[in-house]
């Protein structure tokens, strides 16, 4: 027979404020590290936002170029050319996604 415990399986143990003080946790009125990161001012105006805008502009320009090439140069109907251009745009976004996933997997660091 197992001894009775107040802890239910799968539930975290209740927090003890005295333990937090011993570990050097933030005071009750101070925000923790996670909320400090959320309130950081480097978000929407940082360099990653500029890169995102440039990549999206590049995708739109390339898809528009594909539409112009297909419709004007090759004489494809406008509806078919639009479908091709959308396909090219989505394919480019997949390529961007794969590159971004590969970079984040390596921690975004460039090899020295």
Buried (B, 14 or more C-beta within 10 A) or exposed (E): EEEEEEEEEEEEEEEEEEEEEEEEEEEEEEEEEEEEEEEEEEEEEEEEEEEBEEBBEEBEEBBEEBBEBBBEEEEBEEEEBBBBBEEBBEEBBEEBEEEBEEEEEEEEEEEE
